[in-house]
Amino acid sequence: QVQLVESGGGLVQPGGSLRLSCAASGFTFSTYTMSWYRQASGQERELVAIIASAGGNTNYADSVKGRFTISRDNTKNTVYLQMNSLKPEDTAVYYCKARFQFNDYWGQGTQVTVSS
């Protein structure tokens, strides 16, 4: 059974940091491209960051470049999103996604709220 379980969300002040985790099971994690998406209230879901299966190549949305870092540990079947210098505009539900060829799997999402 495929599962993506996210954790690490919560309330943080502007300028603060959070580290999101997504633990995967039920598929060959090391062959999948992993991504983080986010969806703010009333908005479309948008891509935040992508990391290649081996962890070498990463890409980021312009809005988070220099502030967020995606990484993965294939020995732990886990992908991370380190979020620094957080802004109120980063407030959203954050989702992880696994992709291999035409197979996509999604996590349940975790709420990140940036507010003073």
Jmol script that loads the backbone (N, CA, C; Angstrom):
load data "model"
ATOM      1  N   GLN A   1       0.848  -1.178   0.000  1.00  0.00           N
ATOM      2  CA  GLN A   1       0.000   0.000   0.000  1.00  0.00           C
ATOM      3  C   GLN A   1       0.895   1.243   0.000  1.00  0.00           C
ATOM      4  N   VAL A   2       0.685   2.109  -0.969  1.00  0.00           N
ATOM      5  CA  VAL A   2       1.478   3.316  -1.080  1.00  0.00           C
ATOM      6  C   VAL A   2       1.044   4.320  -0.023  1.00  0.00           C
ATOM      7  N   GLN A   3       2.022   4.879   0.673  1.00  0.00           N
ATOM      8  CA  GLN A   3       1.753   5.909   1.665  1.00  0.00           C
ATOM      9  C   GLN A   3       2.812   6.989   1.621  1.00  0.00           C
ATOM     10  N   LEU A   4       2.377   8.233   1.727  1.00  0.00           N
ATOM     11  CA  LEU A   4       3.248   9.377   1.921  1.00  0.00           C
ATOM     12  C   LEU A   4       2.727  10.119   3.140  1.00  0.00           C
ATOM     13  N   VAL A   5       3.506  10.129   4.204  1.00  0.00           N
ATOM     14  CA  VAL A   5       3.079  10.703   5.471  1.00  0.00           C
ATOM     15  C   VAL A   5       3.928  11.920   5.776  1.00  0.00           C
ATOM     16  N   GLU A   6       3.283  13.073   5.820  1.00  0.00           N
ATOM     17  CA  GLU A   6       3.971  14.336   6.022  1.00  0.00           C
ATOM     18  C   GLU A   6       3.923  14.757   7.482  1.00  0.00           C
ATOM     19  N   SER A   7       4.943  15.501   7.898  1.00  0.00           N
ATOM     20  CA  SER A   7       5.000  16.027   9.250  1.00  0.00           C
ATOM     21  C   SER A   7       5.865  17.277   9.260  1.00  0.00           C
ATOM     22  N   GLY A   8       5.802  18.022  10.342  1.00  0.00           N
ATOM     23  CA  GLY A   8       6.658  19.181  10.530  1.00  0.00           C
ATOM     24  C   GLY A   8       5.985  20.520  10.349  1.00  0.00           C
ATOM     25  N   GLY A   9       4.752  20.527   9.897  1.00  0.00           N
ATOM     26  CA  GLY A   9       4.051  21.783   9.730  1.00  0.00           C
ATOM     27  C   GLY A   9       3.665  22.395  11.063  1.00  0.00           C
ATOM     28  N   GLY A  10       3.203  23.634  11.007  1.00  0.00           N
ATOM     29  CA  GLY A  10       2.793  24.318  12.211  1.00  0.00           C
ATOM     30  C   GLY A  10       2.778  25.810  12.035  1.00  0.00           C
ATOM     31  N   LEU A  11       2.716  26.511  13.153  1.00  0.00           N
ATOM     32  CA  LEU A  11       2.695  27.967  13.183  1.00  0.00           C
ATOM     33  C   LEU A  11       4.091  28.501  13.457  1.00  0.00           C
ATOM     34  N   VAL A  12       4.516  29.469  12.661  1.00  0.00           N
ATOM     35  CA  VAL A  12       5.836  30.063  12.820  1.00  0.00           C
ATOM     36  C   VAL A  12       5.747  31.551  12.519  1.00  0.00           C
ATOM     37  N   GLN A  13       6.590  32.337  13.182  1.00  0.00           N
ATOM     38  CA  GLN A  13       6.618  33.775  12.949  1.00  0.00           C
ATOM     39  C   GLN A  13       7.354  34.107  11.658  1.00  0.00           C
ATOM     40  N   PRO A  14       7.022  35.239  11.041  1.00  0.00           N
ATOM     41  CA  PRO A  14       7.794  35.668   9.872  1.00  0.00           C
ATOM     42  C   PRO A  14       9.286  35.712  10.183  1.00  0.00           C
ATOM     43  N   GLY A  15      10.084  35.221   9.237  1.00  0.00           N
ATOM     44  CA  GLY A  15      11.518  35.122   9.433  1.00  0.00           C
ATOM     45  C   GLY A  15      11.970  33.828  10.065  1.00  0.00           C
ATOM     46  N   GLY A  16      11.043  33.039  10.546  1.00  0.00           N
ATOM     47  CA  GLY A  16      11.370  31.785  11.187  1.00  0.00           C
ATOM     48  C   GLY A  16      11.590  30.655  10.205  1.00  0.00           C
ATOM     49  N   SER A  17      11.783  29.454  10.738  1.00  0.00           N
ATOM     50  CA  SER A  17      12.096  28.279   9.939  1.00  0.00           C
ATOM     51  C   SER A  17      11.257  27.085  10.351  1.00  0.00           C
ATOM     52  N   LEU A  18      11.018  26.213   9.394  1.00  0.00           N
ATOM     53  CA  LEU A  18      10.390  24.923   9.624  1.00  0.00           C
ATOM     54  C   LEU A  18      11.041  23.901   8.715  1.00  0.00           C
ATOM     55  N   ARG A  19      11.043  22.659   9.151  1.00  0.00           N
ATOM     56  CA  ARG A  19      11.520  21.558   8.331  1.00  0.00           C
ATOM     57  C   ARG A  19      10.401  20.541   8.174  1.00  0.00           C
ATOM     58  N   LEU A  20       9.931  20.383   6.947  1.00  0.00           N
ATOM     59  CA  LEU A  20       8.902  19.408   6.645  1.00  0.00           C
ATOM     60  C   LEU A  20       9.542  18.082   6.262  1.00  0.00           C
ATOM     61  N   SER A  21       8.886  16.998   6.642  1.00  0.00           N
ATOM     62  CA  SER A  21       9.326  15.660   6.272  1.00  0.00           C
ATOM     63  C   SER A  21       8.181  14.917   5.609  1.00  0.00           C
ATOM     64  N   CYS A  22       8.522  14.036   4.692  1.00  0.00           N
ATOM     65  CA  CYS A  22       7.544  13.171   4.042  1.00  0.00           C
ATOM     66  C   CYS A  22       8.127  11.771   3.988  1.00  0.00           C
ATOM     67  N   ALA A  23       7.556  10.875   4.767  1.00  0.00           N
ATOM     68  CA  ALA A  23       8.017   9.497   4.842  1.00  0.00           C
ATOM     69  C   ALA A  23       7.210   8.636   3.889  1.00  0.00           C
ATOM     70  N   ALA A  24       7.904   7.919   3.009  1.00  0.00           N
ATOM     71  CA  ALA A  24       7.262   7.137   1.961  1.00  0.00           C
ATOM     72  C   ALA A  24       7.363   5.646   2.241  1.00  0.00           C
ATOM     73  N   SER A  25       6.362   4.915   1.784  1.00  0.00           N
ATOM     74  CA  SER A  25       6.376   3.464   1.877  1.00  0.00           C
ATOM     75  C   SER A  25       5.477   2.883   0.791  1.00  0.00           C
ATOM     76  N   GLY A  26       5.699   1.612   0.467  1.00  0.00           N
ATOM     77  CA  GLY A  26       4.849   0.916  -0.482  1.00  0.00           C
ATOM     78  C   GLY A  26       5.273   1.014  -1.937  1.00  0.00           C
ATOM     79  N   PHE A  27       6.414   1.626  -2.201  1.00  0.00           N
ATOM     80  CA  PHE A  27       6.946   1.704  -3.558  1.00  0.00           C
ATOM     81  C   PHE A  27       8.453   1.883  -3.488  1.00  0.00           C
ATOM     82  N   THR A  28       9.104   1.790  -4.645  1.00  0.00           N
ATOM     83  CA  THR A  28      10.559   1.889  -4.687  1.00  0.00           C
ATOM     84  C   THR A  28      10.957   3.357  -4.680  1.00  0.00           C
ATOM     85  N   PHE A  29      11.105   3.886  -3.490  1.00  0.00           N
ATOM     86  CA  PHE A  29      11.318   5.315  -3.294  1.00  0.00           C
ATOM     87  C   PHE A  29      12.495   5.846  -4.105  1.00  0.00           C
ATOM     88  N   SER A  30      13.579   5.104  -4.161  1.00  0.00           N
ATOM     89  CA  SER A  30      14.805   5.591  -4.786  1.00  0.00           C
ATOM     90  C   SER A  30      14.694   5.785  -6.293  1.00  0.00           C
ATOM     91  N   THR A  31      13.646   5.281  -6.923  1.00  0.00           N
ATOM     92  CA  THR A  31      13.443   5.469  -8.356  1.00  0.00           C
ATOM     93  C   THR A  31      12.499   6.625  -8.673  1.00  0.00           C
ATOM     94  N   TYR A  32      11.907   7.230  -7.662  1.00  0.00           N
ATOM     95  CA  TYR A  32      10.895   8.259  -7.861  1.00  0.00           C
ATOM     96  C   TYR A  32      11.457   9.663  -7.710  1.00  0.00           C
ATOM     97  N   THR A  33      11.043  10.532  -8.621  1.00  0.00           N
ATOM     98  CA  THR A  33      11.241  11.957  -8.427  1.00  0.00           C
ATOM     99  C   THR A  33      10.278  12.429  -7.339  1.00  0.00           C
ATOM    100  N   MET A  34      10.784  13.229  -6.412  1.00  0.00           N
ATOM    101  CA  MET A  34       9.965  13.732  -5.322  1.00  0.00           C
ATOM    102  C   MET A  34       9.807  15.242  -5.434  1.00  0.00           C
ATOM    103  N   SER A  35       8.616  15.712  -5.110  1.00  0.00           N
ATOM    104  CA  SER A  35       8.314  17.133  -5.209  1.00  0.00           C
ATOM    105  C   SER A  35       7.546  17.597  -3.983  1.00  0.00           C
ATOM    106  N   TRP A  36       7.639  18.890  -3.730  1.00  0.00           N
ATOM    107  CA  TRP A  36       6.776  19.557  -2.767  1.00  0.00           C
ATOM    108  C   TRP A  36       5.907  20.560  -3.511  1.00  0.00           C
ATOM    109  N   TYR A  37       4.621  20.521  -3.214  1.00  0.00           N
ATOM    110  CA  TYR A  37       3.660  21.483  -3.716  1.00  0.00           C
ATOM    111  C   TYR A  37       3.025  22.194  -2.532  1.00  0.00           C
ATOM    112  N   ARG A  38       2.392  23.313  -2.804  1.00  0.00           N
ATOM    113  CA  ARG A  38       1.629  23.981  -1.764  1.00  0.00           C
ATOM    114  C   ARG A  38       0.362  24.580  -2.354  1.00  0.00           C
ATOM    115  N   GLN A  39      -0.627  24.726  -1.502  1.00  0.00           N
ATOM    116  CA  GLN A  39      -1.900  25.288  -1.918  1.00  0.00           C
ATOM    117  C   GLN A  39      -2.412  26.208  -0.818  1.00  0.00           C
ATOM    118  N   ALA A  40      -2.436  27.494  -1.118  1.00  0.00           N
ATOM    119  CA  ALA A  40      -2.984  28.477  -0.200  1.00  0.00           C
ATOM    120  C   ALA A  40      -4.500  28.506  -0.342  1.00  0.00           C
ATOM    121  N   SER A  41      -5.155  28.999   0.681  1.00  0.00           N
ATOM    122  CA  SER A  41      -6.608  29.074   0.677  1.00  0.00           C
ATOM    123  C   SER A  41      -7.100  29.857  -0.527  1.00  0.00           C
ATOM    124  N   GLY A  42      -8.000  29.247  -1.293  1.00  0.00           N
ATOM    125  CA  GLY A  42      -8.567  29.900  -2.457  1.00  0.00           C
ATOM    126  C   GLY A  42      -7.670  29.949  -3.672  1.00  0.00           C
ATOM    127  N   GLN A  43      -6.502  29.311  -3.605  1.00  0.00           N
ATOM    128  CA  GLN A  43      -5.536  29.343  -4.693  1.00  0.00           C
ATOM    129  C   GLN A  43      -5.355  27.964  -5.318  1.00  0.00           C
ATOM    130  N   GLU A  44      -4.741  27.946  -6.494  1.00  0.00           N
ATOM    131  CA  GLU A  44      -4.386  26.693  -7.134  1.00  0.00           C
ATOM    132  C   GLU A  44      -3.146  26.099  -6.490  1.00  0.00           C
ATOM    133  N   ARG A  45      -3.043  24.791  -6.546  1.00  0.00           N
ATOM    134  CA  ARG A  45      -1.858  24.128  -6.055  1.00  0.00           C
ATOM    135  C   ARG A  45      -0.670  24.456  -6.965  1.00  0.00           C
ATOM    136  N   GLU A  46       0.469  24.775  -6.352  1.00  0.00           N
ATOM    137  CA  GLU A  46       1.631  25.168  -7.122  1.00  0.00           C
ATOM    138  C   GLU A  46       2.860  24.370  -6.710  1.00  0.00           C
ATOM    139  N   LEU A  47       3.731  24.157  -7.673  1.00  0.00           N
ATOM    140  CA  LEU A  47       4.986  23.455  -7.434  1.00  0.00           C
ATOM    141  C   LEU A  47       5.937  24.352  -6.659  1.00  0.00           C
ATOM    142  N   VAL A  48       6.557  23.797  -5.628  1.00  0.00           N
ATOM    143  CA  VAL A  48       7.518  24.519  -4.805  1.00  0.00           C
ATOM    144  C   VAL A  48       8.945  24.084  -5.096  1.00  0.00           C
ATOM    145  N   ALA A  49       9.186  22.769  -5.122  1.00  0.00           N
ATOM    146  CA  ALA A  49      10.534  22.250  -5.304  1.00  0.00           C
ATOM    147  C   ALA A  49      10.472  20.815  -5.800  1.00  0.00           C
ATOM    148  N   ILE A  50      11.516  20.414  -6.544  1.00  0.00           N
ATOM    149  CA  ILE A  50      11.632  19.061  -7.085  1.00  0.00           C
ATOM    150  C   ILE A  50      13.043  18.558  -6.835  1.00  0.00           C
ATOM    151  N   ILE A  51      13.155  17.270  -6.561  1.00  0.00           N
ATOM    152  CA  ILE A  51      14.464  16.646  -6.422  1.00  0.00           C
ATOM    153  C   ILE A  51      14.474  15.337  -7.197  1.00  0.00           C
ATOM    154  N   ALA A  52      15.557  15.090  -7.925  1.00  0.00           N
ATOM    155  CA  ALA A  52      15.696  13.885  -8.722  1.00  0.00           C
ATOM    156  C   ALA A  52      15.819  12.657  -7.836  1.00  0.00           C
ATOM    157  N   SER A  53      15.647  11.496  -8.440  1.00  0.00           N
ATOM    158  CA  SER A  53      15.610  10.252  -7.673  1.00  0.00           C
ATOM    159  C   SER A  53      16.877   9.995  -6.866  1.00  0.00           C
ATOM    160  N   ALA A  54      18.032  10.350  -7.435  1.00  0.00           N
ATOM    161  CA  ALA A  54      19.297  10.146  -6.745  1.00  0.00           C
ATOM    162  C   ALA A  54      19.679  11.320  -5.851  1.00  0.00           C
ATOM    163  N   GLY A  55      18.905  12.372  -5.883  1.00  0.00           N
ATOM    164  CA  GLY A  55      19.129  13.512  -5.014  1.00  0.00           C
ATOM    165  C   GLY A  55      20.078  14.566  -5.540  1.00  0.00           C
ATOM    166  N   GLY A  56      20.586  14.400  -6.766  1.00  0.00           N
ATOM    167  CA  GLY A  56      21.573  15.322  -7.282  1.00  0.00           C
ATOM    168  C   GLY A  56      21.014  16.617  -7.834  1.00  0.00           C
ATOM    169  N   ASN A  57      19.917  16.536  -8.560  1.00  0.00           N
ATOM    170  CA  ASN A  57      19.339  17.693  -9.235  1.00  0.00           C
ATOM    171  C   ASN A  57      18.117  18.200  -8.490  1.00  0.00           C
ATOM    172  N   THR A  58      18.081  19.508  -8.292  1.00  0.00           N
ATOM    173  CA  THR A  58      16.948  20.155  -7.638  1.00  0.00           C
ATOM    174  C   THR A  58      16.515  21.376  -8.424  1.00  0.00           C
ATOM    175  N   ASN A  59      15.241  21.715  -8.318  1.00  0.00           N
ATOM    176  CA  ASN A  59      14.691  22.920  -8.913  1.00  0.00           C
ATOM    177  C   ASN A  59      13.679  23.519  -7.956  1.00  0.00           C
ATOM    178  N   TYR A  60      13.551  24.855  -8.019  1.00  0.00           N
ATOM    179  CA  TYR A  60      12.702  25.575  -7.088  1.00  0.00           C
ATOM    180  C   TYR A  60      11.859  26.613  -7.805  1.00  0.00           C
ATOM    181  N   ALA A  61      10.695  26.872  -7.248  1.00  0.00           N
ATOM    182  CA  ALA A  61       9.920  28.014  -7.690  1.00  0.00           C
ATOM    183  C   ALA A  61      10.683  29.297  -7.380  1.00  0.00           C
ATOM    184  N   ASP A  62      10.532  30.286  -8.246  1.00  0.00           N
ATOM    185  CA  ASP A  62      11.238  31.546  -8.033  1.00  0.00           C
ATOM    186  C   ASP A  62      10.923  32.163  -6.674  1.00  0.00           C
ATOM    187  N   SER A  63       9.714  31.974  -6.205  1.00  0.00           N
ATOM    188  CA  SER A  63       9.282  32.593  -4.965  1.00  0.00           C
ATOM    189  C   SER A  63       9.987  32.044  -3.726  1.00  0.00           C
ATOM    190  N   VAL A  64      10.615  30.871  -3.838  1.00  0.00           N
ATOM    191  CA  VAL A  64      11.259  30.265  -2.676  1.00  0.00           C
ATOM    192  C   VAL A  64      12.760  30.070  -2.854  1.00  0.00           C
ATOM    193  N   LYS A  65      13.294  30.392  -4.010  1.00  0.00           N
ATOM    194  CA  LYS A  65      14.729  30.222  -4.251  1.00  0.00           C
ATOM    195  C   LYS A  65      15.547  30.998  -3.232  1.00  0.00           C
ATOM    196  N   GLY A  66      16.558  30.347  -2.697  1.00  0.00           N
ATOM    197  CA  GLY A  66      17.410  30.961  -1.698  1.00  0.00           C
ATOM    198  C   GLY A  66      16.896  30.835  -0.288  1.00  0.00           C
ATOM    199  N   ARG A  67      15.653  30.426  -0.124  1.00  0.00           N
ATOM    200  CA  ARG A  67      15.058  30.290   1.206  1.00  0.00           C
ATOM    201  C   ARG A  67      14.722  28.844   1.560  1.00  0.00           C
ATOM    202  N   PHE A  68      14.290  28.063   0.572  1.00  0.00           N
ATOM    203  CA  PHE A  68      13.896  26.674   0.797  1.00  0.00           C
ATOM    204  C   PHE A  68      14.936  25.737   0.207  1.00  0.00           C
ATOM    205  N   THR A  69      15.093  24.580   0.830  1.00  0.00           N
ATOM    206  CA  THR A  69      15.989  23.548   0.336  1.00  0.00           C
ATOM    207  C   THR A  69      15.289  22.195   0.399  1.00  0.00           C
ATOM    208  N   ILE A  70      15.218  21.520  -0.745  1.00  0.00           N
ATOM    209  CA  ILE A  70      14.672  20.174  -0.783  1.00  0.00           C
ATOM    210  C   ILE A  70      15.823  19.176  -0.726  1.00  0.00           C
ATOM    211  N   SER A  71      15.631  18.097   0.002  1.00  0.00           N
ATOM    212  CA  SER A  71      16.633  17.051   0.096  1.00  0.00           C
ATOM    213  C   SER A  71      15.927  15.715   0.299  1.00  0.00           C
ATOM    214  N   ARG A  72      16.688  14.636   0.142  1.00  0.00           N
ATOM    215  CA  ARG A  72      16.100  13.319   0.356  1.00  0.00           C
ATOM    216  C   ARG A  72      17.132  12.375   0.934  1.00  0.00           C
ATOM    217  N   ASP A  73      16.650  11.403   1.663  1.00  0.00           N
ATOM    218  CA  ASP A  73      17.476  10.350   2.208  1.00  0.00           C
ATOM    219  C   ASP A  73      16.871   9.036   1.748  1.00  0.00           C
ATOM    220  N   ASN A  74      17.471   8.443   0.722  1.00  0.00           N
ATOM    221  CA  ASN A  74      16.911   7.224   0.148  1.00  0.00           C
ATOM    222  C   ASN A  74      17.067   6.015   1.065  1.00  0.00           C
ATOM    223  N   THR A  75      17.943   6.096   2.055  1.00  0.00           N
ATOM    224  CA  THR A  75      18.051   5.018   3.029  1.00  0.00           C
ATOM    225  C   THR A  75      16.910   5.056   4.034  1.00  0.00           C
ATOM    226  N   LYS A  76      16.251   6.196   4.151  1.00  0.00           N
ATOM    227  CA  LYS A  76      15.129   6.361   5.070  1.00  0.00           C
ATOM    228  C   LYS A  76      13.803   6.558   4.351  1.00  0.00           C
ATOM    229  N   ASN A  77      13.825   6.522   3.018  1.00  0.00           N
ATOM    230  CA  ASN A  77      12.615   6.736   2.219  1.00  0.00           C
ATOM    231  C   ASN A  77      11.900   8.026   2.623  1.00  0.00           C
ATOM    232  N   THR A  78      12.672   9.086   2.769  1.00  0.00           N
ATOM    233  CA  THR A  78      12.128  10.345   3.262  1.00  0.00           C
ATOM    234  C   THR A  78      12.643  11.511   2.436  1.00  0.00           C
ATOM    235  N   VAL A  79      11.751  12.435   2.130  1.00  0.00           N
ATOM    236  CA  VAL A  79      12.105  13.686   1.485  1.00  0.00           C
ATOM    237  C   VAL A  79      11.810  14.823   2.453  1.00  0.00           C
ATOM    238  N   TYR A  80      12.648  15.862   2.410  1.00  0.00           N
ATOM    239  CA  TYR A  80      12.550  16.979   3.339  1.00  0.00           C
ATOM    240  C   TYR A  80      12.407  18.292   2.590  1.00  0.00           C
ATOM    241  N   LEU A  81      11.831  19.250   3.267  1.00  0.00           N
ATOM    242  CA  LEU A  81      11.819  20.623   2.780  1.00  0.00           C
ATOM    243  C   LEU A  81      12.198  21.537   3.932  1.00  0.00           C
ATOM    244  N   GLN A  82      13.413  22.067   3.878  1.00  0.00           N
ATOM    245  CA  GLN A  82      13.865  23.042   4.859  1.00  0.00           C
ATOM    246  C   GLN A  82      13.402  24.414   4.414  1.00  0.00           C
ATOM    247  N   MET A  83      12.641  25.086   5.259  1.00  0.00           N
ATOM    248  CA  MET A  83      12.033  26.363   4.935  1.00  0.00           C
ATOM    249  C   MET A  83      12.578  27.422   5.882  1.00  0.00           C
ATOM    250  N   ASN A  84      13.340  28.356   5.337  1.00  0.00           N
ATOM    251  CA  ASN A  84      13.934  29.438   6.115  1.00  0.00           C
ATOM    252  C   ASN A  84      13.383  30.782   5.672  1.00  0.00           C
ATOM    253  N   SER A  85      13.584  31.783   6.505  1.00  0.00           N
ATOM    254  CA  SER A  85      13.137  33.147   6.208  1.00  0.00           C
ATOM    255  C   SER A  85      11.691  33.167   5.748  1.00  0.00           C
ATOM    256  N   LEU A  86      10.856  32.505   6.495  1.00  0.00           N
ATOM    257  CA  LEU A  86       9.464  32.339   6.086  1.00  0.00           C
ATOM    258  C   LEU A  86       8.707  33.656   6.081  1.00  0.00           C
ATOM    259  N   LYS A  87       7.806  33.760   5.121  1.00  0.00           N
ATOM    260  CA  LYS A  87       6.981  34.939   4.928  1.00  0.00           C
ATOM    261  C   LYS A  87       5.514  34.566   5.062  1.00  0.00           C
ATOM    262  N   PRO A  88       4.659  35.533   5.395  1.00  0.00           N
ATOM    263  CA  PRO A  88       3.226  35.231   5.442  1.00  0.00           C
ATOM    264  C   PRO A  88       2.698  34.637   4.133  1.00  0.00           C
ATOM    265  N   GLU A  89       3.278  35.023   3.004  1.00  0.00           N
ATOM    266  CA  GLU A  89       2.868  34.488   1.707  1.00  0.00           C
ATOM    267  C   GLU A  89       3.161  33.005   1.553  1.00  0.00           C
ATOM    268  N   ASP A  90       3.979  32.439   2.426  1.00  0.00           N
ATOM    269  CA  ASP A  90       4.267  31.011   2.402  1.00  0.00           C
ATOM    270  C   ASP A  90       3.185  30.181   3.082  1.00  0.00           C
ATOM    271  N   THR A  91       2.241  30.834   3.723  1.00  0.00           N
ATOM    272  CA  THR A  91       1.159  30.128   4.392  1.00  0.00           C
ATOM    273  C   THR A  91       0.367  29.303   3.382  1.00  0.00           C
ATOM    274  N   ALA A  92       0.263  28.002   3.634  1.00  0.00           N
ATOM    275  CA  ALA A  92      -0.410  27.093   2.714  1.00  0.00           C
ATOM    276  C   ALA A  92      -0.404  25.697   3.308  1.00  0.00           C
ATOM    277  N   VAL A  93      -1.158  24.810   2.682  1.00  0.00           N
ATOM    278  CA  VAL A  93      -1.013  23.390   2.938  1.00  0.00           C
ATOM    279  C   VAL A  93       0.062  22.870   1.996  1.00  0.00           C
ATOM    280  N   TYR A  94       1.044  22.184   2.551  1.00  0.00           N
ATOM    281  CA  TYR A  94       2.165  21.666   1.778  1.00  0.00           C
ATOM    282  C   TYR A  94       2.000  20.167   1.571  1.00  0.00           C
ATOM    283  N   TYR A  95       2.164  19.740   0.322  1.00  0.00           N
ATOM    284  CA  TYR A  95       1.990  18.346  -0.069  1.00  0.00           C
ATOM    285  C   TYR A  95       3.272  17.805  -0.686  1.00  0.00           C
ATOM    286  N   CYS A  96       3.598  16.563  -0.408  1.00  0.00           N
ATOM    287  CA  CYS A  96       4.669  15.917  -1.150  1.00  0.00           C
ATOM    288  C   CYS A  96       4.080  15.010  -2.216  1.00  0.00           C
ATOM    289  N   LYS A  97       4.796  14.876  -3.319  1.00  0.00           N
ATOM    290  CA  LYS A  97       4.365  14.056  -4.450  1.00  0.00           C
ATOM    291  C   LYS A  97       5.519  13.193  -4.930  1.00  0.00           C
ATOM    292  N   ALA A  98       5.212  11.940  -5.215  1.00  0.00           N
ATOM    293  CA  ALA A  98       6.159  10.999  -5.798  1.00  0.00           C
ATOM    294  C   ALA A  98       5.760  10.712  -7.233  1.00  0.00           C
ATOM    295  N   ARG A  99       6.735  10.730  -8.142  1.00  0.00           N
ATOM    296  CA  ARG A  99       6.447  10.455  -9.550  1.00  0.00           C
ATOM    297  C   ARG A  99       7.487   9.523 -10.150  1.00  0.00           C
ATOM    298  N   PHE A 100       7.009   8.497 -10.838  1.00  0.00           N
ATOM    299  CA  PHE A 100       7.854   7.646 -11.646  1.00  0.00           C
ATOM    300  C   PHE A 100       7.089   7.319 -12.914  1.00  0.00           C
ATOM    301  N   GLN A 101       7.620   7.775 -14.049  1.00  0.00           N
ATOM    302  CA  GLN A 101       6.941   7.629 -15.330  1.00  0.00           C
ATOM    303  C   GLN A 101       5.544   8.227 -15.222  1.00  0.00           C
ATOM    304  N   PHE A 102       4.496   7.420 -15.326  1.00  0.00           N
ATOM    305  CA  PHE A 102       3.136   7.948 -15.281  1.00  0.00           C
ATOM    306  C   PHE A 102       2.430   7.682 -13.959  1.00  0.00           C
ATOM    307  N   ASN A 103       3.168   7.281 -12.954  1.00  0.00           N
ATOM    308  CA  ASN A 103       2.590   7.009 -11.646  1.00  0.00           C
ATOM    309  C   ASN A 103       2.860   8.162 -10.696  1.00  0.00           C
ATOM    310  N   ASP A 104       1.799   8.740 -10.170  1.00  0.00           N
ATOM    311  CA  ASP A 104       1.876   9.836  -9.213  1.00  0.00           C
ATOM    312  C   ASP A 104       1.221   9.426  -7.907  1.00  0.00           C
ATOM    313  N   TYR A 105       1.871   9.769  -6.794  1.00  0.00           N
ATOM    314  CA  TYR A 105       1.309   9.555  -5.466  1.00  0.00           C
ATOM    315  C   TYR A 105       1.431  10.844  -4.677  1.00  0.00           C
ATOM    316  N   TRP A 106       0.415  11.119  -3.865  1.00  0.00           N
ATOM    317  CA  TRP A 106       0.352  12.348  -3.082  1.00  0.00           C
ATOM    318  C   TRP A 106       0.225  12.063  -1.605  1.00  0.00           C
ATOM    319  N   GLY A 107       0.834  12.922  -0.800  1.00  0.00           N
ATOM    320  CA  GLY A 107       0.622  12.887   0.627  1.00  0.00           C
ATOM    321  C   GLY A 107      -0.656  13.605   1.009  1.00  0.00           C
ATOM    322  N   GLN A 108      -0.972  13.580   2.294  1.00  0.00           N
ATOM    323  CA  GLN A 108      -2.208  14.169   2.793  1.00  0.00           C
ATOM    324  C   GLN A 108      -2.117  15.667   3.025  1.00  0.00           C
ATOM    325  N   GLY A 109      -0.923  16.194   3.055  1.00  0.00           N
ATOM    326  CA  GLY A 109      -0.709  17.609   3.269  1.00  0.00           C
ATOM    327  C   GLY A 109      -0.485  17.957   4.728  1.00  0.00           C
ATOM    328  N   THR A 110       0.288  19.010   4.954  1.00  0.00           N
ATOM    329  CA  THR A 110       0.519  19.525   6.292  1.00  0.00           C
ATOM    330  C   THR A 110       0.439  21.047   6.253  1.00  0.00           C
ATOM    331  N   GLN A 111      -0.237  21.619   7.236  1.00  0.00           N
ATOM    332  CA  GLN A 111      -0.485  23.058   7.260  1.00  0.00           C
ATOM    333  C   GLN A 111       0.735  23.810   7.760  1.00  0.00           C
ATOM    334  N   VAL A 112       1.120  24.836   7.015  1.00  0.00           N
ATOM    335  CA  VAL A 112       2.151  25.780   7.437  1.00  0.00           C
ATOM    336  C   VAL A 112       1.513  27.159   7.512  1.00  0.00           C
ATOM    337  N   THR A 113       1.584  27.769   8.679  1.00  0.00           N
ATOM    338  CA  THR A 113       1.036  29.103   8.868  1.00  0.00           C
ATOM    339  C   THR A 113       2.138  30.028   9.356  1.00  0.00           C
ATOM    340  N   VAL A 114       2.373  31.102   8.618  1.00  0.00           N
ATOM    341  CA  VAL A 114       3.397  32.085   8.957  1.00  0.00           C
ATOM    342  C   VAL A 114       2.685  33.364   9.365  1.00  0.00           C
ATOM    343  N   SER A 115       2.745  33.667  10.642  1.00  0.00           N
ATOM    344  CA  SER A 115       2.004  34.805  11.165  1.00  0.00           C
ATOM    345  C   SER A 115       2.608  35.266  12.478  1.00  0.00           C
ATOM    346  N   SER A 116       2.530  36.561  12.723  1.00  0.00           N
ATOM    347  CA  SER A 116       2.963  37.121  13.985  1.00  0.00           C
ATOM    348  C   SER A 116       1.792  37.364  14.927  1.00  0.00           C
TER     349      SER A 116
END
end "model"
wireframe off; spacefill off
backbone 0.3
color backbone group
